[in-house]
């Protein structure tokens, strides 16, 4: 069982020579920045030696998380500071953002807000803009003067104006592993705080989503659809611009697209039988729509639609996307999805107390062995002193580290969600405790070992083994998603085997109860597994779990995730390029497995298998699962492909060995855990 290391790591540089140390000269400023960004990124990965005492060449993947930044309310409630600047400065910042491999993926409106929200700061000769070893919370754009890149007191190169650096810090906490100094003359930089960046992403995302939903609700054909379905449609709407005089639709042509005017106006014309001239029928403006019949049938267009001066912007939806999300529109015209009723009676966010083992106290537990360690603490196998046949996994989380990384909300969420879950495919949480140094979670002991450890030792799995593991995860997701819960941290490290070889989902530190028709905005997850919408801060929901399911399939079959690089920022840029750029041939992944992976890892959330109108059943029906005994899995009569021997309640032979914990954390007495 892996304990998350969210953001902090001071030991990585002692174990791995830095990219900056290997390079003493740079041909271009961009080379310096790439190295800095790689170092910033690697500072947030777990030191490998902390997690396993084995000599494995496969390090455990660790999760990262920003502070909780979810919006409460509407876009207009989010206030973003703005700072005056001249046109030249705005252009310099914009060019720097657009020249950055990651930032250039942001929407135009988001870039504009970032430019407006950056503030200037001057540094005198001999001072440091960024200090090596300090935590970072800012994105920088060099504005004036010359900047030195310094590592371990050694100057590695220089950087001029118009360069963006430190972008990983606006996604989540990161430790600076190089300094940026001011050598001779005074300099100036533009800065953006992480909190402001998160607010920009939330506000623009919420506003875009709400605008699109409002547009869709204005269409009589669609007004009975649930907010959940409308939000999915809004996600696949494409923006298209037509210059003045352009024919958007031509009478007599076949078409499969539906249009909503988001700006400008159009002229609708029709040529009647026996006439040569087109007759103007009406003018349509912002908020009006046309072409809705194309969603229902493939008839030819009965009129022409022409863009008027100075042009028109339309939101478009094609028939295929519509059918995947909704199906036959005639079935839903009068359907009541119960939105109003759900608003009156929202899903209960309170955890359900489990009476099982409520008689056990913290003092009644005796440590047998350590099952896993990490930056937040340890997972111990503990035995109930009154009954030696009863053992549990006790997750011990350092309170001070939780406070330092502002993860209190995630820890509470983990507790509340796990206490409410009772599924054979999810590790049970029975009780929680607290003292001055730790909060504790008393968990079901799954002694068959980690899927990650077995994968590490075997290299990869065959289709049969992978299919069983993925099927167990699908059952866990089905349980969670029907209860409005997203998981957000799928990976082999978070999958344990019980004594029968069945897989259980563990470690719910990033899980969240969303309810229905909602999105969340906090950046969290494991870099190799995060979905594009998480990276781009566009708001995300349960679709990220289906993306991660595809990544898991690839890792189990190939031995490594499809998107992996020397540092998280490079990994994120690979993810944004898409699954179609991955060469499956070199991994010997079968054609049907490739098909499922690609359908799970579509860039657009609403195009992912599992997220469409057929739900999770669409995944179960895929050809890769043909002949799989789902009923046997649920009934636990299907033989597990991996059954590691468990000789008793205290057998830890399926886990790596760990030394005793010599690090005693300081007391943390702020009382944030009073209700834990």
N, C-alpha and C positions, 0 to 999 in steps of 0.2 A: 504494500500500500504506500503510495507516494504522498508525502506532505508537500504542499505547494511552496515554492520560493517565488513570491510575487515579483519583487523588484530589486532586492538587495543582494549584492555579492561582492565581497572585497578580496576574495582569494583567487579569483580566476586568473589574474595577471601573474600570480606566482607559479601557476601551472602551465600557462600557455604564453609563449613569446608573442608580443603584440605585433600587429601589422605595421604600426608606426615604427616600432623598434627595428623592423627588418628593412625599412626604407629610409634612406637618408637624403635622397634627391627626388624632386618631382618635376615633371615636364610641364604640367598644367596645374592651375588652382584646383581643378576638379579632382585630380588625383589625391591631393591633400584632404579634401572634403570627404571623399569616399573612405579614406582610411580613418578619419575622425569618426564618421558615422558608424563604421564597422566597430570601432572601439567602444563608442557609446552603447551600441547594441549589445556587444558581448559582455559588457559590465552587468547586464541584467540577467544573464544566464546563470544557472546554478553551477557551483563548482562541482565537477564530476565526482571528486573524491568524497564529497559530503553525502552522496546518495548511495553509493555502493562500494564495497570493499573488494569487489571482483576486479579482474584485469580486463574486463570487457572493453572492446573498442567502440561499443554502442552506448553513448551517454544517454541518460534519461532526459526526456524533454520536460521542461518546466514551464508552468503557467506564468503569465504576467497579467497585471491588472492595474488600471487607473483607479483613482478614488471614485466612489459612486457619484454619477453625475446625471442621473435620470431626471427628466423634466417633470414637474408637477404643474399641470395646467396647460395653457396654450402657448403658441409661439409668441404672441404679443406680450406675454408675461415675462419673457426673458429679456433683460436689459443688457445691452452690450456697449461698453465704452468706445468712444471714437475720438481720434486725435487729429487736429488739423495738420495738413502738410501740403506742400506745393505739388504741381503736376509732375515735375522732374523726380521728386522723391517717390511719388506713387508709382511712376513708371519703373523706377529702379527696383522697387519691392516686387512689383508684379512680374518683371522679367526674371528676377531671382527665383521666385516661386515657380514660374513656368519652366525654368531651366533645371529644376530639381526632379529627379526621377520619381519620387513619391508624391510630392506636392502638386505636380502637374496633372494628377488624376482628379483633383478636386473640381467641383462645379464652378462655373464662372461667377455665380452669385456668392459662393463661399470665398473665392479668391478676393473678390471685391471687398467683402466684409473684413477679411484678414488685413488687407492693405489699409483700410480705414482704421482698424483697431490697433495697429502697431504704433508704439511710442518710441521716441528717440532717447538715447543715453550716450553721453560723451565720456571718453576715457582718456586720462592723461598719459603721457609717455612714461613707460616703466610699470604701468598697472596691468592687471589681468582682466579680460572680459569673461573668460571661463577658467575656473581653477580645477586642475586635475584632482580627482578624488571626491569632489563635492557633488551632491545630488543636483540634477538639472530639472528645471521646470519651464524653460524658455526656448523658443525658436528665435534665431538671430538672422538678420540680414546685414552684412557689412555695408556701410554707407560711405564713409570717407576714411582715407588713410591706409596705412599698411599694417597688416596683422601677422604675427608670428605664430606658428604651430610648434608647441613645446611639449616634449615628453621626457619625463625624468630629468628635467633641467637642461635638456639638449634641444636646440632649435633644429627642427626638421624641414622647415620650409616657410614660405610666405604666402599671404592671401590678400588680394585687393578688394575693392568695392564690388558690390553686386552679387555676392554669394550667400546663399541660404545654408545654414548649418544648425545642427542640434534638433532636427525635426522629430527624432524618436522621443524626445522629452515632452513633446506636446501630446503624445499618445498615452504615455504612462511614465512613472518615476524612472529615472535612469541616472547612473553615476557617471560623471565625466571622467574619461580616462586619458584625456590630453588637455593641456592648457592652451588658451588663445591669448596671446600677449600683445601689448602695444610697445614696439621697440623704441621709436625715436620721436615721432611727432604725435600730437593729439589726434584721436580718431573718434568716429561716431558710428553707432549701430542702431538698427531698428529692432525692437523686441516685441514678442507676443507671448503672453502667459498661457500656460496649459489650460487653466480654467476658462479663460476667454475663448480659446480655440474650441473647447468642448461646447461652450454656450453657442458659438457661431454654428457649429455642426448641428446642434439640437434645434436651434431656431430655424435655420434654413431648411433642415429636413422636415421638421414638423409643419412648417408653412407650406412647403411643396406638397407634402402628403395631403394636408387638409384642403389646399386649393384644388388638387386633383379630385379628391373625394367629393368636394362640393360641386365641381363641374359634373361629375358622374351622377350625383343625386338630382341635378337639374334636368336630366334626361328621363322623360316619363317611362320609357322602356325599361329603365334600370332602377327606378326609385324604390322598388320593393326589395332590392338586394340588401343583404346584411352589410354592416360596416366591414366585417372581415373580408367578404368577397370584394367589396368596393376597394378596399386597401390593396388587395392582390392585383386587381385590374389597374389601379393607379401605379403600381410598381412596374407594370409592363407597358404603360403608355409611352409612346415615343414622340419627341418634339420635332416637328418639321416646319420649315419656313418656305413660303412661296412668294416670289417677287410679283409686283403689280402686273396684271395681264396674264399671269400663268393659269393654265387650266388645271385645277386640282382634280376635278372629275369631268369626264367627257361623256355626253349623252350617247347611249348605245354601247359603250364599252362595258366589259365585265369588271367587277371589282370585289374585293374582300375586306376593305378597310372602312372603319367608322371614324368620323372626325368631330372634334370639339374645338371651337375657335377660342384660343387663349389670348390673342391680341389681333387687332386689325378687323377687317370686314371683307365679305365676299359677296359676289353677285350670282344669283341663281337664274339661269336662263333655260329656255326649252324651245326646241324647234318642233312646231306642230305639223301634222301630216299635210302635205300639199304646199308648205311654205318653205322659202329658202332662208329667210332671216330668223335669227334666234330672238325670242321674245323674253324680255326681263320679267321674272316672276316676283322676286323679292330680294331684299338685302338682308344678310345675316351678319351679326356682330359678335363681340366677345360674349362667351357663354352659350351662344347658339351652337347647334350641332347639325350634322347632315351625314347621309350614307348609312344610317342605322339598319336599313334593310339588308345590307351586305353581311350583317352578323347572323341573319336568319337564313338566307338563301343566296344562291349564286345568280340571281337575275341580272340582266343588263341594267345599267344606270338609266334612269328615266329623265334625267336633266343634267345640264352642265353646271359646274361651280367654278367661278373665275375669281382670282384674288384681285382686290382693288388696291389702289395706291395708299400707302407706300409699300404694301406687302402684308402678308398675313401669317401668323404663327398658329399652328394647329397641334393638338394632342391627338395621336392616332392609335387605333387598336385594330389588329387584324383578326380575322375570323378564327384562325387556328388557336391563337392565344386565348380568345374568348371561349372557345369550345373546351379547351383544356381546363380552364378555371371554372366554367359554369355549366357547359353542356347545352341542352335544349332549353332555350329561353322560354318557350311556351310553358314549361313545367314550373317556372318560378315567378311568372308575372303576378300571380295572386298569393304567393307564398309568404307567410309571416315568419320571419326568422327569430322573432322574440327579442329583438334588440332592447326595446323599452323595458321588458320584463327583467332582462339581465342587468340593466342599469339600476333597477329598483332592488335587485337581489344579487349583488356581485359575488363572485367566488370568495369564499371565506379565506382570509389571509392568515388566520390564526392556526398554529399547529395543533394537532390532535394528541392529547396526552396518551401515552401507551402505558398501561398499568403493569406490563410484563417486567419483572425484575425490579420493580420500584422499591423493594425492600433492601436492595444492595446499596451500601454506603461506600464512599471513596476509601475509607480506612479498612474496608473489608476486602480490598483487592491487593494482591501481591504480584509484583512483576516477575514474569518467567523469562522473557527474552524480548529483544527489540526486533520489530518487523520492518521498520523503515524510519528514516530520519530526513530532515530538511530544515530550511531556514526558519520555519515557524515552530518547530519542535520535533516530537517523535511520536511514533505509533508503537505501543508496547503490547505484547501478549500478557494478559493478566489473568490470575486465577482467583476465584472466590474462595476465601479462606475457610468458609463453612461447608463447602462442597467442592472437592477437588476435581469433579467431573465438569464443573462449569468454568469455562474460560471465555474471555472476550478480548477484543482489540480496543485498547484505550488510546484515543488520539489526544495528545497533550500539546496544546497550542500556547506559545509564549504570549502573554497579554501585552507586554511592552512592545514586542515586535508588531503585533496587530495594531496597536495605537500608532506606532511610528509610521506605518505604511497605510494608515487610515482604512483599514479593512474591517472595521467593526460591523458594518452593515452586511458584508458578505458572510461573516462568521455567524451572525444571527440568522441570516437567510438559510445557511446550510443546516443549522440546528432545526429551525422551524419546518423546513421542507422534509428533511429526513425523518423527523418525528411523525410526520403525517403520512409517510409512505409505507405501505405494506405489500410488497410485491416479491415473488420468488427470484426476480432478476435484479433486485436492488438490495444492497447491504442494509440491514436493519440498524437503526439507532434506538437504543433502549432508554438511556438516561444521560443527563449532563451534570457536571459538577463544576465548581470553581473554588479557587483559593487566591492568595495574594500574587502568585506568580503565573498560574496557568488557568485556562478553561479546558475542561475535559469532555470528551464524547465517548460514551460506552457503547461500542459497536459489536455487531455480530462478527465472530472470528471466522474468516474464510481461509482455511489452512491449506488449500490446494495450490497456493502460490499465485504470483502475478502473471498475467498473460505476457507482460513485457519481458519478464525474466526468461520464460520459456522461448519466446521469440528470439531473444538475444542469443540463447544457447543453440537454437536450431537454425537460425538464419532467416527462415521464412516458413510459411505454412502452405499446405496444399489446399485445393478448393474445398474438399470435404471438411477440414478443420476450420478453415476461414468461414465457411457457410454457417457452421454451428455457432461460432462466436458472434458473428454479425447478427444471426437470428435472435440470439439472447439479447443483444443490444436493442434490436428492433422492438422486442417485447417490452423492454424497459422504457424505451421512448414512447411506445404506445400508451403505457400506463401514465407516464408523466404528462405527455401532451394533451391527453384527454382531461387532465386536471389543470390545464393552463400553466404548466411548469416547463421551462426550458432548462437544459443541462449545461451546455456551453463549454465542457472540457473533456470531450471524448478523446481517448488515446489508450494504447495498450497498458500504460502505467496505471490507469484507473479502472482496470478490469481484473477482478480476482476470481479464482476458481474455488468452489466449495469442495467438500470431500467427495462429491459425486462427479466432479468435473464440469458442473454447470457454472456459467459466467454470471457474475453479479457486478453491477455498477457501483463504484465507491467514489468518495471525495466529491461532495456537492458544494464546495466552496464558491463556485461560480454560478450555481443554479439560481433561478429566479422565478417567482410566481408572477406571471404576466397577466393571467386571465385570457380573455379573447379579444381579438381586434386591437391589440396593443403592440407597441414597439418599445425597446429599451436602448439606451445609448452608451452605457459604460463600456469602455474598451477592456475586454478581458478574454482570456483563453490561452491556448498554447500556440506560439507563432506558426508552426507548421500546419496547424489545424484551423486557424481562424478564417472565416469566410470574407469575401471581398467587401460586403456591406459593413462588416465590423471594422476592417482596415480603413475604409473611407468615411467612417462615422456617419453613415446614412440612416442609422437606426436599424435594429435587427429583431427577429423573433425566432420562432421554432425552426424556421428554414435553415438556420446556422447548424442545427443538429443533423439535418440531412446532408448538408455539405460535409460535415465532419465524418459522417458514416461512409461516404465515398472515399475520404482520405484514409480512414481506418482500413477499409478493404484493400486499398493499394499497399499500405504498410504491412499488413498481414501476409499478403501474397508475394510482395517483392522484398520485404525486409526493411524498407525505408519509405517515408512519405513521398508523394510525388513532387512536392515543393519543399526543397531544403537547400540552404546555402550557408555560408560561413557566418552570417549574422542575421538577426531578425529582419532588418530593413531590406536586405537583399531578398530574403524569403518573401516578404510582403510584395515586393515588386514582381517576383515570379508568379505569385498567386494572382495578381491583377492582370497578368498576361493571359491567364486562363488555362483550363485543363486540356484544351485542344493543342497546346504547345508541348504537351508531355509525350515523350517517345515511349510507348508501352512495349514495343517490340523487344527491347533489351531486358525487360523484366519477366518475360515469359508468362504474362498474364493473358488468359484465354479471351477469346472474342466476346463471349457473353458477359464475362466479368468486366471487361473493358466497357461494354455497353452500359452496364449498370453504374459503374463508377462515373462515367461521363454524364449520365442522366441525373445523378445525385449532385454532381459538381458543376452545374450550370451557373454562369455568372449572375443571371437574374434569379432572385429567390423564387419567384412565382413559376419559374420553368423547371424547378427541381422536382424529381419524383418524390412523392410523399407529401408534397405541399400543395398538390393540385386537388381537383374535386374528388378524386378517388381516394385521397388520403394515404395512409400508410399501407393500405391494401394494395396500392399500385406497386409498391416495392415487393411485397410478398408474391405478387403475380408475375414478376419479372422472370424471364426464361432461366436466369441463373439459379433461381430457387425452384425450378421445375422438379416435382417429385419430392420436395422436402416435406417432412412430417411435422407440420406446425402443431397439430393436436398432440402428437407425442411429446413435443418440446414442452408445451404448457403443462401436460400431465406428468412430465418428468419420467416418461417411459422410454424416451429416445436415448440410446447409449451415447454418452459423451465421447468425443474422439480423443481427448486428453484426460486421463484419470491418474493423477499422481498419488502415490500412497500416502495416507494420513494415518499414522499408527496410534493416535490418541489425541486427547484435547490439548496436550502440551507439545505436540510435534511441530517444530518449526523448520524441519529439514528442507522444505520447499521454498524457503526464503534465504536471502543472502545473510551473512553474519555481520553484526555491527558491534562496535566497542561500547563500553559504558559511557554515559553522558557525564562529562566533567564540567560542562558549561552550566552554571547555575544562574538563571536570569534574575535581574533585580525585581523588586516588588513593583507592582503597578496598582495604584490605589485610587484611580479616578472614578471607579464605580460604574464604568460603562457597561459592565457585565452583570449588573445587579439583578436582572431578570433572566440570566442564563441558567 
